[in-house]
Amino acid sequence: MGLRDEKMLTNGEPEEAEEEEEDIVDPITVIREQCQQIEKCMAYRARLETCEERVTSRSNTQETCTEELFDFLHSRDHCVAHKLFNKLK
């Protein structure tokens, strides 16, 4: 069946399905966003951003922000772990 075989409404547009599927939101994404807003995570994120600014401002450096990134991710994921499993079925 081609596009021309679809049911058409009176205005000439194709008929949409009666029920649209809901977009399923991954609970971990929502919880990560919430956890990033707590004070402890924001402090680690500020340290990470400061490091990134310092590293990108230099043309020749071997410094990386790996430690700061891991600290931030650890803090955020620690918060997520306490909230996520309550949301799972």
C-alpha positions in Angstrom: 0.0 0.0 0.0 1.3 3.4 -0.9 0.8 6.8 0.6 -2.2 7.3 -1.7 -4.0 4.3 -0.2 -4.2 5.9 3.3 -7.6 7.1 4.5 -8.0 10.7 3.9 -9.9 13.2 6.0 -12.2 15.7 4.3 -9.5 18.3 4.2 -7.2 16.0 2.2 -4.8 15.2 5.0 -4.0 11.6 6.0 -5.9 10.3 9.1 -3.8 10.0 12.2 -3.9 7.0 14.5 -6.6 7.3 17.1 -4.2 6.7 20.0 -0.8 8.2 20.1 1.8 6.3 22.1 3.0 8.1 25.2 6.7 9.0 25.3 8.2 6.9 28.0 10.6 8.9 30.1 13.6 7.0 31.5 13.4 7.6 35.3 17.2 7.7 35.6 17.4 10.7 33.4 14.9 12.7 35.5 16.6 11.6 38.8 20.1 12.5 37.4 18.8 16.0 36.6 17.3 16.4 40.1 20.5 15.1 41.8 22.7 17.5 39.8 20.8 20.3 41.6 21.8 19.3 45.1 24.4 21.4 46.8 27.1 18.7 47.0 26.8 17.9 43.3 26.8 21.5 42.3 30.1 22.0 44.2 31.7 19.2 42.3 30.2 20.5 39.0 31.7 23.9 39.7 35.1 22.4 40.3 34.8 20.5 37.0 33.8 23.6 35.1 36.7 25.6 36.6 39.1 22.9 35.6 37.6 22.7 32.0 38.0 26.5 31.7 41.6 26.3 32.9 42.5 23.5 30.5 40.8 25.0 27.5 42.4 28.4 28.1 45.9 26.9 27.7 47.3 25.9 24.3 49.8 23.4 25.6 49.0 21.4 28.7 48.9 17.8 29.9 46.3 18.5 32.6 43.0 16.8 32.3 39.9 17.1 34.3 39.5 13.4 34.8 39.6 13.5 38.6 37.0 16.3 38.8 34.8 14.5 36.3 34.9 11.3 38.3 34.2 13.2 41.6 31.1 14.8 40.0 29.8 11.6 38.5 30.4 9.7 41.7 28.5 12.3 43.7 25.6 12.4 41.3 25.4 8.6 40.9 25.5 8.2 44.7 22.4 10.4 44.9 20.7 8.6 42.0 21.3 5.1 43.6 19.3 6.0 46.6 16.3 7.3 44.6 16.3 5.1 41.5 15.4 1.7 42.9 12.3 3.1 44.6 11.0 4.0 41.1 11.6 0.6 39.5 8.8 -1.9 39.3 
